[in-house]
Amino acid sequence: MLNRLFKWMSGQTARTDSHGKDNAPASESQTPASRAPAPATRRSRTSAPRHAALPASRPVRSGSRKGAAAGANAHSHPAAALGLSKQRISFAALRTCEELQQAGFAAYIVGGGVRDLLLGRTPKDFDVATDASPEAVQSLFRRARIIGRRFRIVHVMFGRETIEVTTFRAAHTNGQTDAHGRMLNDNVFGTREEDAYRRDFTVNALYYDPIAETLIDPMGGVDDLSARLLRMIGDPTTRYREDPVRMLRTVRFAAKLDFQVDPPTLQPIRTLAPLLENVPPARLFDEVMKLLESGHGLACLQRLRHEGLHHGILPLLDTLFETDEAFITEALTRTDARVRQGKSVSPSFLFASLLWPQVRVRWQQLHAQGEHLVPALDQAISEVLDEQGTKLALHRRYQADMREIWMMQPRLEKRGRQSFTLVTQLRFRASYDFLLLRCTSNEIDPALGDWWTEFIDADSSRREQLVQESLGSTGKSGRNTRKRRRRRKSASTENGAPAEGHGGAGEPPAAS
């Protein structure tokens, strides 16, 4: 797909005529609120949408001082020439555009969905941009709701698929910012041209009209896709101050797309990294999850450290690779593989893996100070989770699941008769997978993982045999268990009921 794109562009550099149509309203200077019709029912329709030819000239590159006016000089490309086809658009996204256009509004597929189609990838989802106000969008669809406060959008639902519909935003100068330049109110609506200038990267500022089958490229995103270049729209320093999360997005997209970052886009990041301290923890958590679930989580975290986006900003990254690089690398490699295979990833398991080295080190320290094994682990968990909560809003349900996974590790190491009940517990499978991860990274003896794998697959008689073998083993836990069984049995000979044995958990795993 990308080769086709490059070949087509090579023959079109001198092209000046417009091949597509734009369904922009007659007066682009009006805001959606001022020009939107009164709230309509789903059945209300107007005549066919208005189409006007776009003037074609060279797109304005990133960093241009022409601002929102750049969009007026957008390139218009016939979608078929770039390999775009409405057949590759989901029914829900196509229907959303059709409904909006039939009601007299402009509507485009925008952002990552268009970018991924041009790169020959399968988009994860599709977003729609329109000149209709959120209220007008909501009135057109039976299942639609307005969400957000700082940035109001509409979720239009078709079965299990949700289309995110966003009203064109105006220039940043119209919004409210804090003392650091961060946007506080982003609900100032504008034109498509202004909206293009508001987007982060040129490759994400592409507007595809699946009805007219036309691609609008206001910022030269098609050129940058061919060059595999990630370029910020506008002045990078200003854009990072408006929304510091864009620094994380730069790293994520560069790793995900395997693109080079434009030097002016990359240069301010290290200096402006402390601005992330002003980002609400909940939003920071969402962005970190996108990064970790990108299928390139390992590369993203390594890049974050390289660009200085770790110490003092995200405690998660401060000692991530310094504490146990082998364990973290194995965990992220497995996560990336699952994402690329289209499998789901549990946030609880993912963060349990990333934070385990810190928990383990603190566990060892507390145990060495005289704290009993299990209480020491419980205290270590609480301390690490409290530290992360200052910067990263880990949901309580995730924290509860993580605690269960961690607290079950000493019990899994025992292997005694409690193994029969452990396999029935809710978090056993996640805890078992976590144990295998520890075995693979050589934190603990891989034979322990092999034992549990066989125990899970065995029938009742074989399970009993495995437990008896573990109790009679020459290892530390086996010796302790056998001694307890003999003492309890002799003490209970009066009633003839031997007590069950319980092996010891041993010592906390050694630090790497």
KOLTI-147198 format. One record per residue (C-alpha): y, z, x; residue in three letters. Coordinates in Angstrom, 3 decimals. Example, Ala and Ser with C-alpha at 12.3 -4.5 7.8 and 13.67 -1.06 7.14 Angstrom:
2
[rec [-4.500 7.800 12.300] ala]
[rec [-1.060 7.140 13.670] ser]
//
This chain:
512
[rec [0.000 0.000 0.000] met]
[rec [2.459 0.966 2.745] leu]
[rec [1.678 -2.215 4.714] asn]
[rec [2.319 -4.250 1.601] arg]
[rec [5.597 -2.421 1.134] leu]
[rec [6.645 -3.103 4.711] phe]
[rec [5.736 -6.800 4.513] lys]
[rec [7.667 -7.222 1.269] trp]
[rec [10.724 -5.515 2.721] met]
[rec [10.630 -7.654 5.841] ser]
[rec [11.225 -10.710 3.719] gly]
[rec [13.851 -9.104 1.529] gln]
[rec [16.392 -7.648 3.959] thr]
[rec [18.962 -10.293 3.134] ala]
[rec [18.389 -10.081 -0.595] arg]
[rec [21.534 -9.544 -2.645] thr]
[rec [20.526 -10.374 -6.222] asp]
[rec [19.228 -7.770 -8.656] ser]
[rec [15.734 -8.188 -10.097] his]
[rec [15.620 -5.312 -12.488] gly]
[rec [17.473 -3.856 -15.373] lys]
[rec [18.990 -0.439 -15.705] asp]
[rec [19.168 1.281 -19.013] asn]
[rec [22.194 3.347 -18.013] ala]
[rec [24.564 4.236 -20.852] pro]
[rec [27.792 2.348 -21.307] ala]
[rec [29.926 5.102 -19.836] ser]
[rec [28.306 6.715 -16.789] glu]
[rec [31.221 9.094 -16.352] ser]
[rec [30.339 11.094 -19.456] gln]
[rec [27.989 14.048 -19.281] thr]
[rec [24.860 14.193 -21.427] pro]
[rec [26.313 16.958 -23.506] ala]
[rec [29.371 14.923 -24.414] ser]
[rec [27.518 11.756 -25.259] arg]
[rec [24.212 12.967 -26.618] ala]
[rec [23.644 12.338 -30.329] pro]
[rec [23.235 15.194 -32.719] ala]
[rec [19.810 16.811 -32.505] pro]
[rec [17.368 14.369 -33.933] ala]
[rec [13.955 14.662 -35.434] thr]
[rec [10.949 13.174 -33.703] arg]
[rec [11.072 10.208 -36.057] arg]
[rec [14.724 9.338 -35.474] ser]
[rec [15.222 6.223 -33.388] arg]
[rec [18.029 3.919 -32.453] thr]
[rec [17.939 0.271 -31.619] ser]
[rec [16.512 -0.934 -28.316] ala]
[rec [18.038 0.762 -25.251] pro]
[rec [20.997 -0.795 -23.557] arg]
[rec [20.239 -2.644 -20.310] his]
[rec [22.725 -3.829 -17.722] ala]
[rec [22.141 -5.538 -14.412] ala]
[rec [22.721 -3.380 -11.343] leu]
[rec [24.935 -4.604 -8.526] pro]
[rec [22.921 -4.823 -5.325] ala]
[rec [24.218 -3.872 -1.896] ser]
[rec [22.947 -1.891 1.080] arg]
[rec [22.030 1.669 0.133] pro]
[rec [23.979 4.498 1.650] val]
[rec [22.019 6.397 4.272] arg]
[rec [21.557 10.146 4.494] ser]
[rec [24.608 11.990 5.655] gly]
[rec [26.992 9.507 4.082] ser]
[rec [30.356 10.881 3.016] arg]
[rec [30.555 8.603 0.051] lys]
[rec [28.808 11.267 -1.983] gly]
[rec [27.633 10.515 -5.470] ala]
[rec [29.253 7.123 -5.466] ala]
[rec [26.395 5.945 -3.270] ala]
[rec [24.194 5.531 -6.294] gly]
[rec [26.431 2.827 -7.691] ala]
[rec [25.306 0.572 -4.848] asn]
[rec [21.616 1.121 -5.396] ala]
[rec [18.987 -1.445 -4.575] his]
[rec [17.005 -2.570 -7.568] ser]
[rec [13.477 -3.780 -6.800] his]
[rec [10.924 -5.400 -9.088] pro]
[rec [8.172 -2.807 -9.280] ala]
[rec [5.327 -5.322 -9.010] ala]
[rec [6.586 -6.531 -5.638] ala]
[rec [6.188 -2.995 -4.293] leu]
[rec [2.758 -2.468 -5.780] gly]
[rec [3.964 -0.274 -8.644] leu]
[rec [2.310 -0.680 -12.019] ser]
[rec [2.663 1.227 -15.276] lys]
[rec [-1.148 1.301 -15.439] gln]
[rec [-1.039 3.910 -12.660] arg]
[rec [1.277 6.160 -14.682] ile]
[rec [-0.298 8.834 -16.862] ser]
[rec [-0.184 8.341 -20.622] phe]
[rec [1.965 11.449 -21.034] ala]
[rec [4.612 10.322 -18.525] ala]
[rec [4.709 6.796 -19.946] leu]
[rec [4.996 8.104 -23.493] arg]
[rec [7.816 10.461 -22.495] thr]
[rec [9.837 7.607 -21.022] cys]
[rec [9.186 5.410 -24.059] glu]
[rec [10.293 8.100 -26.521] glu]
[rec [13.490 8.821 -24.622] leu]
[rec [14.408 5.174 -24.212] gln]
[rec [13.695 4.405 -27.854] gln]
[rec [16.132 7.181 -28.735] ala]
[rec [18.813 5.444 -26.639] gly]
[rec [18.569 7.494 -23.454] phe]
[rec [17.823 6.524 -19.871] ala]
[rec [14.469 7.752 -18.568] ala]
[rec [12.799 7.312 -15.178] tyr]
[rec [9.738 8.548 -13.335] ile]
[rec [11.240 10.280 -10.294] val]
[rec [10.485 12.164 -7.135] gly]
[rec [7.128 12.796 -5.536] gly]
[rec [5.128 10.817 -8.086] gly]
[rec [6.949 7.589 -7.217] val]
[rec [6.815 8.374 -3.499] arg]
[rec [3.059 8.972 -3.585] asp]
[rec [2.408 5.772 -5.558] leu]
[rec [4.285 3.751 -2.941] leu]
[rec [2.253 5.452 -0.206] leu]
[rec [-1.008 4.558 -1.960] gly]
[rec [-1.720 8.182 -2.923] arg]
[rec [-2.689 9.629 -6.278] thr]
[rec [0.195 11.758 -7.583] pro]
[rec [-0.562 15.331 -8.543] lys]
[rec [1.807 15.036 -11.491] asp]
[rec [4.759 13.047 -12.809] phe]
[rec [8.348 14.157 -13.419] asp]
[rec [10.922 12.427 -15.601] val]
[rec [14.718 12.329 -15.174] ala]
[rec [16.998 11.438 -18.058] thr]
[rec [20.624 11.480 -19.210] asp]
[rec [19.606 13.381 -22.364] ala]
[rec [20.542 17.059 -22.536] ser]
[rec [17.697 19.615 -22.597] pro]
[rec [18.336 20.248 -26.279] glu]
[rec [18.210 16.524 -27.070] ala]
[rec [14.919 16.173 -25.166] val]
[rec [13.401 19.115 -26.974] gln]
[rec [14.347 17.677 -30.367] ser]
[rec [12.410 14.451 -29.676] leu]
[rec [9.017 16.002 -28.950] phe]
[rec [6.802 18.148 -31.113] arg]
[rec [5.541 20.241 -28.185] arg]
[rec [8.472 20.869 -25.882] ala]
[rec [10.182 23.984 -24.575] arg]
[rec [13.246 24.650 -22.433] ile]
[rec [12.587 26.871 -19.410] ile]
[rec [14.642 28.228 -16.528] gly]
[rec [18.076 29.777 -16.222] arg]
[rec [19.566 28.648 -12.917] arg]
[rec [17.977 25.227 -13.412] phe]
[rec [17.179 24.417 -17.075] arg]
[rec [14.412 21.880 -17.602] ile]
[rec [12.134 20.852 -20.450] val]
[rec [8.344 20.995 -20.410] his]
[rec [6.907 18.312 -22.670] val]
[rec [3.213 18.886 -23.362] met]
[rec [0.582 16.292 -24.192] phe]
[rec [-2.783 18.020 -24.481] gly]
[rec [-3.424 19.662 -21.107] arg]
[rec [-0.799 17.596 -19.278] glu]
[rec [2.774 18.808 -18.961] thr]
[rec [5.651 16.494 -18.071] ile]
[rec [8.691 18.132 -16.501] glu]
[rec [11.844 16.488 -17.864] val]
[rec [15.100 17.104 -16.002] thr]
[rec [18.599 16.142 -17.045] thr]
[rec [20.650 14.303 -14.403] phe]
[rec [22.598 16.834 -12.307] arg]
[rec [26.206 16.479 -11.183] ala]
[rec [27.587 16.915 -7.691] ala]
[rec [27.226 20.269 -5.981] his]
[rec [30.962 20.814 -5.957] thr]
[rec [30.776 21.534 -9.664] asn]
[rec [28.273 24.362 -9.264] gly]
[rec [28.679 28.034 -8.441] gln]
[rec [27.653 29.285 -4.986] thr]
[rec [27.377 32.698 -3.323] asp]
[rec [29.002 33.791 -0.047] ala]
[rec [26.268 31.986 1.924] his]
[rec [26.645 28.689 0.030] gly]
[rec [23.490 29.140 -2.092] arg]
[rec [23.638 27.548 -5.537] met]
[rec [23.772 30.100 -8.369] leu]
[rec [24.195 27.825 -11.374] asn]
[rec [22.676 24.369 -11.333] asp]
[rec [23.113 23.381 -14.960] asn]
[rec [26.044 21.020 -14.450] val]
[rec [24.922 17.667 -15.840] phe]
[rec [26.032 14.284 -14.568] gly]
[rec [25.031 10.665 -14.069] thr]
[rec [22.015 9.070 -12.438] arg]
[rec [24.138 8.224 -9.424] glu]
[rec [25.200 11.851 -9.013] glu]
[rec [21.643 12.994 -9.582] asp]
[rec [20.364 10.817 -6.740] ala]
[rec [22.817 12.388 -4.320] tyr]
[rec [21.684 15.833 -5.457] arg]
[rec [18.062 15.296 -4.451] arg]
[rec [16.756 16.607 -1.146] asp]
[rec [15.228 13.676 0.747] phe]
[rec [15.741 9.933 0.509] thr]
[rec [12.026 9.367 -0.159] val]
[rec [12.278 11.650 -3.200] asn]
[rec [15.341 9.883 -4.634] ala]
[rec [13.443 6.960 -6.156] leu]
[rec [13.781 6.121 -9.873] tyr]
[rec [10.998 4.095 -11.473] tyr]
[rec [11.499 2.667 -14.950] asp]
[rec [7.947 1.944 -16.182] pro]
[rec [9.256 0.187 -19.286] ile]
[rec [11.487 -2.310 -17.492] ala]
[rec [9.132 -2.121 -14.456] glu]
[rec [12.017 -1.687 -12.047] thr]
[rec [12.499 0.634 -9.077] leu]
[rec [16.001 1.950 -8.358] ile]
[rec [16.525 3.016 -4.729] asp]
[rec [20.020 4.563 -4.359] pro]
[rec [19.529 6.255 -0.959] met]
[rec [17.350 3.915 1.040] gly]
[rec [14.131 5.783 0.375] gly]
[rec [12.017 2.625 0.509] val]
[rec [13.238 1.963 4.062] asp]
[rec [12.413 5.517 5.135] asp]
[rec [8.967 5.335 3.554] leu]
[rec [8.234 2.276 5.650] ser]
[rec [9.514 4.057 8.769] ala]
[rec [7.619 7.246 7.826] arg]
[rec [10.845 9.194 8.241] leu]
[rec [11.962 12.327 6.390] leu]
[rec [15.732 12.254 6.007] arg]
[rec [17.971 14.727 4.190] met]
[rec [20.515 13.286 1.751] ile]
[rec [24.015 14.395 2.646] gly]
[rec [24.971 16.890 5.334] asp]
[rec [21.805 18.888 6.217] pro]
[rec [23.673 22.105 7.055] thr]
[rec [25.451 22.082 3.707] thr]
[rec [22.267 21.251 1.829] arg]
[rec [20.332 24.084 3.516] tyr]
[rec [23.104 26.531 2.687] arg]
[rec [23.033 25.417 -0.953] glu]
[rec [19.304 26.098 -1.116] asp]
[rec [17.633 27.662 1.963] pro]
[rec [14.199 26.915 0.510] val]
[rec [14.840 23.290 1.519] arg]
[rec [14.030 24.341 5.093] met]
[rec [10.514 25.248 3.980] leu]
[rec [10.297 22.004 2.012] arg]
[rec [11.250 20.012 5.109] thr]
[rec [8.364 21.533 7.009] val]
[rec [5.946 21.089 4.088] arg]
[rec [6.735 17.430 3.448] phe]
[rec [6.674 16.549 7.135] ala]
[rec [3.180 18.037 7.453] ala]
[rec [1.902 16.743 4.119] lys]
[rec [3.126 13.172 4.573] leu]
[rec [2.661 13.089 8.360] asp]
[rec [6.289 11.939 8.697] phe]
[rec [8.736 12.400 11.518] gln]
[rec [11.805 14.458 10.638] val]
[rec [15.174 12.829 11.166] asp]
[rec [16.837 14.745 14.110] pro]
[rec [20.020 15.650 12.154] pro]
[rec [17.761 16.971 9.372] thr]
[rec [15.704 19.102 11.765] leu]
[rec [18.392 20.438 14.093] gln]
[rec [20.092 23.086 11.849] pro]
[rec [16.881 24.807 10.715] ile]
[rec [16.446 27.262 13.578] arg]
[rec [20.063 28.385 13.324] thr]
[rec [20.048 28.710 9.529] leu]
[rec [16.597 30.322 9.225] ala]
[rec [18.041 33.810 8.451] pro]
[rec [19.416 32.405 5.164] leu]
[rec [15.884 32.696 3.765] leu]
[rec [16.476 36.450 3.618] glu]
[rec [18.782 35.797 0.634] asn]
[rec [16.127 33.932 -1.372] val]
[rec [14.581 35.953 -4.246] pro]
[rec [11.024 37.060 -3.306] pro]
[rec [9.495 35.432 -6.397] ala]
[rec [10.919 32.018 -5.525] arg]
[rec [9.900 32.440 -1.902] leu]
[rec [6.360 33.219 -3.024] phe]
[rec [6.222 30.051 -5.138] asp]
[rec [7.386 27.909 -2.237] glu]
[rec [4.945 29.528 0.211] val]
[rec [2.112 28.859 -2.268] met]
[rec [3.095 25.171 -2.437] lys]
[rec [3.012 25.118 1.337] leu]
[rec [-0.397 26.775 1.571] leu]
[rec [-1.879 24.602 -1.199] glu]
[rec [-0.553 21.340 0.234] ser]
[rec [-3.844 20.506 1.977] gly]
[rec [-2.007 20.921 5.286] his]
[rec [-1.460 24.674 5.233] gly]
[rec [-2.513 25.215 8.854] leu]
[rec [-0.129 22.540 10.155] ala]
[rec [2.661 23.899 7.928] cys]
[rec [2.368 27.461 9.207] leu]
[rec [2.196 26.297 12.798] gln]
[rec [5.298 24.194 12.214] arg]
[rec [7.100 27.136 10.584] leu]
[rec [6.543 29.225 13.699] arg]
[rec [7.661 26.353 15.903] his]
[rec [10.929 26.033 13.990] glu]
[rec [11.612 29.765 14.045] gly]
[rec [10.928 30.420 10.366] leu]
[rec [8.820 33.525 10.903] his]
[rec [10.046 36.603 12.792] his]
[rec [12.087 38.879 10.567] gly]
[rec [11.953 36.446 7.643] ile]
[rec [8.354 36.387 6.447] leu]
[rec [6.279 39.368 7.624] pro]
[rec [3.242 37.265 6.815] leu]
[rec [4.116 34.932 9.666] leu]
[rec [5.294 37.502 12.193] asp]
[rec [1.843 38.298 13.566] thr]
[rec [-0.228 35.717 11.746] leu]
[rec [-1.629 33.864 14.731] phe]
[rec [-0.953 36.612 17.255] glu]
[rec [-3.327 39.133 15.617] thr]
[rec [-6.421 36.962 15.157] asp]
[rec [-5.853 33.250 15.624] glu]
[rec [-9.547 32.349 15.236] ala]
[rec [-9.834 34.048 11.846] phe]
[rec [-6.579 32.595 10.474] ile]
[rec [-7.382 29.114 11.747] thr]
[rec [-10.815 29.206 10.116] glu]
[rec [-9.372 30.481 6.814] ala]
[rec [-6.663 27.826 6.631] leu]
[rec [-9.006 25.049 7.739] thr]
[rec [-11.374 25.911 4.888] arg]
[rec [-8.496 26.085 2.413] thr]
[rec [-7.139 22.693 3.489] asp]
[rec [-10.603 21.159 3.123] ala]
[rec [-10.963 22.513 -0.424] arg]
[rec [-7.550 21.169 -1.447] val]
[rec [-8.296 17.717 -0.043] arg]
[rec [-11.581 17.677 -1.952] gln]
[rec [-9.732 18.385 -5.179] gly]
[rec [-11.130 21.917 -5.492] lys]
[rec [-9.148 24.898 -6.704] ser]
[rec [-7.848 27.583 -4.362] val]
[rec [-7.597 31.239 -5.337] ser]
[rec [-4.231 32.750 -4.296] pro]
[rec [-5.904 36.163 -4.128] ser]
[rec [-8.555 34.973 -1.687] phe]
[rec [-6.039 32.979 0.317] leu]
[rec [-3.649 35.878 0.864] phe]
[rec [-6.557 38.271 1.410] ala]
[rec [-7.572 36.009 4.296] ser]
[rec [-4.070 35.664 5.737] leu]
[rec [-3.313 39.390 5.623] leu]
[rec [-6.740 40.656 6.699] trp]
[rec [-5.969 40.713 10.461] pro]
[rec [-3.019 43.026 9.799] gln]
[rec [-5.109 45.217 7.492] val]
[rec [-7.921 45.369 10.042] arg]
[rec [-5.658 46.414 12.923] val]
[rec [-4.052 49.175 10.865] arg]
[rec [-7.487 50.269 9.599] trp]
[rec [-8.696 50.713 13.165] gln]
[rec [-5.606 52.722 14.093] gln]
[rec [-5.963 55.128 11.177] leu]
[rec [-9.697 55.592 11.770] his]
[rec [-9.067 56.278 15.457] ala]
[rec [-6.597 58.994 14.405] gln]
[rec [-9.380 60.821 12.577] gly]
[rec [-9.110 59.385 9.056] glu]
[rec [-12.424 58.751 7.317] his]
[rec [-13.535 55.130 7.154] leu]
[rec [-12.949 54.239 3.482] val]
[rec [-9.723 56.270 2.999] pro]
[rec [-8.405 54.710 6.211] ala]
[rec [-9.038 51.228 4.831] leu]
[rec [-7.389 52.094 1.531] asp]
[rec [-4.285 53.415 3.297] gln]
[rec [-4.105 50.380 5.597] ala]
[rec [-4.217 48.078 2.578] ile]
[rec [-1.380 49.933 0.846] ser]
[rec [0.829 49.827 3.931] glu]
[rec [0.362 46.093 4.499] val]
[rec [0.927 45.192 0.837] leu]
[rec [4.076 47.327 0.712] asp]
[rec [5.440 45.576 3.796] glu]
[rec [4.799 42.127 2.358] gln]
[rec [6.436 43.088 -0.930] gly]
[rec [9.837 43.363 0.709] thr]
[rec [9.980 39.584 1.265] lys]
[rec [7.147 38.046 -0.743] leu]
[rec [6.586 38.892 -4.408] ala]
[rec [2.797 39.007 -4.506] leu]
[rec [1.753 39.298 -8.136] his]
[rec [0.121 42.595 -9.027] arg]
[rec [-3.017 40.878 -10.237] arg]
[rec [-3.326 39.168 -6.870] tyr]
[rec [-2.862 42.470 -5.076] gln]
[rec [-5.559 44.084 -7.216] ala]
[rec [-8.023 41.281 -6.465] asp]
[rec [-7.195 41.391 -2.744] met]
[rec [-7.792 45.134 -2.638] arg]
[rec [-11.219 44.717 -4.277] glu]
[rec [-12.219 42.003 -1.803] ile]
[rec [-11.175 44.151 1.143] trp]
[rec [-12.650 47.421 -0.135] met]
[rec [-16.018 45.793 -0.738] met]
[rec [-16.399 44.736 2.921] gln]
[rec [-17.728 48.114 4.206] pro]
[rec [-20.164 48.184 1.290] arg]
[rec [-21.439 44.720 2.093] leu]
[rec [-22.029 45.802 5.680] glu]
[rec [-24.361 48.606 4.567] lys]
[rec [-26.950 46.432 2.841] arg]
[rec [-28.950 49.345 1.350] gly]
[rec [-30.215 49.755 -2.196] arg]
[rec [-26.680 49.383 -3.510] gln]
[rec [-27.050 45.660 -2.785] ser]
[rec [-28.757 45.263 -6.170] phe]
[rec [-25.666 46.468 -8.026] thr]
[rec [-23.112 44.875 -5.726] leu]
[rec [-24.235 41.351 -6.681] val]
[rec [-23.406 42.082 -10.331] thr]
[rec [-19.791 43.079 -9.716] gln]
[rec [-16.902 40.838 -10.761] leu]
[rec [-15.435 40.256 -7.287] arg]
[rec [-18.752 40.031 -5.477] phe]
[rec [-18.685 36.258 -4.972] arg]
[rec [-15.180 36.304 -3.524] ala]
[rec [-16.097 39.290 -1.337] ser]
[rec [-19.244 37.535 -0.146] tyr]
[rec [-17.283 34.386 0.732] asp]
[rec [-14.823 36.584 2.592] phe]
[rec [-17.691 38.178 4.506] leu]
[rec [-18.926 34.705 5.513] leu]
[rec [-15.447 33.904 6.784] leu]
[rec [-15.560 37.000 8.968] arg]
[rec [-18.981 35.938 10.258] cys]
[rec [-17.852 32.389 11.038] thr]
[rec [-14.912 33.666 13.078] ser]
[rec [-17.311 36.012 14.960] asn]
[rec [-15.554 39.138 13.755] glu]
[rec [-18.942 40.505 12.699] ile]
[rec [-22.565 39.533 13.359] asp]
[rec [-23.374 36.206 11.605] pro]
[rec [-26.831 37.623 10.831] ala]
[rec [-25.202 39.805 8.182] leu]
[rec [-23.949 36.746 6.339] gly]
[rec [-27.380 35.123 6.609] asp]
[rec [-28.954 38.240 5.114] trp]
[rec [-26.662 38.195 2.084] trp]
[rec [-27.118 34.467 1.593] thr]
[rec [-30.893 34.936 1.428] glu]
[rec [-30.548 38.012 -0.785] phe]
[rec [-28.451 36.104 -3.342] ile]
[rec [-30.958 33.253 -3.609] asp]
[rec [-34.118 35.431 -3.549] ala]
[rec [-36.221 36.668 -6.472] asp]
[rec [-36.560 40.372 -7.228] ser]
[rec [-39.614 40.934 -5.034] ser]
[rec [-38.040 39.202 -2.034] arg]
[rec [-34.812 41.152 -2.566] arg]
[rec [-36.789 44.396 -2.465] glu]
[rec [-38.460 43.271 0.743] gln]
[rec [-35.104 42.385 2.342] leu]
[rec [-33.664 45.797 1.467] val]
[rec [-36.686 47.591 2.883] gln]
[rec [-36.448 45.559 6.072] glu]
[rec [-32.740 46.391 6.425] ser]
[rec [-33.442 50.097 5.871] leu]
[rec [-36.142 50.015 8.487] gly]
[rec [-34.162 48.050 11.027] ser]
[rec [-33.316 49.481 14.401] thr]
[rec [-29.580 49.063 13.858] gly]
[rec [-27.194 51.973 13.434] lys]
[rec [-26.994 51.845 9.668] ser]
[rec [-30.745 51.507 9.451] gly]
[rec [-31.370 54.615 11.563] arg]
[rec [-28.918 56.665 9.554] asn]
[rec [-30.410 55.493 6.280] thr]
[rec [-33.959 56.277 7.329] arg]
[rec [-32.966 59.797 8.368] lys]
[rec [-31.285 60.429 5.037] arg]
[rec [-34.284 59.136 3.136] arg]
[rec [-36.650 61.424 5.007] arg]
[rec [-34.443 64.488 4.488] arg]
[rec [-33.943 63.765 0.807] arg]
[rec [-37.573 63.056 0.230] lys]
[rec [-38.718 66.265 1.832] ser]
[rec [-36.113 68.249 -0.045] ala]
[rec [-37.177 66.770 -3.359] ser]
[rec [-40.930 67.162 -3.022] thr]
[rec [-40.815 69.920 -5.598] glu]
[rec [-40.110 67.447 -8.416] asn]
[rec [-41.713 64.441 -6.697] gly]
[rec [-38.647 62.214 -7.128] ala]
[rec [-37.484 60.696 -3.831] pro]
[rec [-33.767 59.967 -3.710] ala]
[rec [-32.317 56.534 -2.980] glu]
[rec [-30.996 55.898 0.511] gly]
[rec [-27.418 54.951 1.319] his]
[rec [-26.623 53.422 4.654] gly]
[rec [-23.428 54.134 6.505] gly]
[rec [-20.658 51.622 6.792] ala]
[rec [-20.449 51.984 10.535] gly]
[rec [-17.173 51.467 12.378] glu]
[rec [-14.263 49.245 11.358] pro]
[rec [-14.496 45.817 12.992] pro]
[rec [-13.093 45.598 16.470] ala]
[rec [-9.771 43.889 17.011] ala]
[rec [-9.801 40.430 18.461] ser]
//
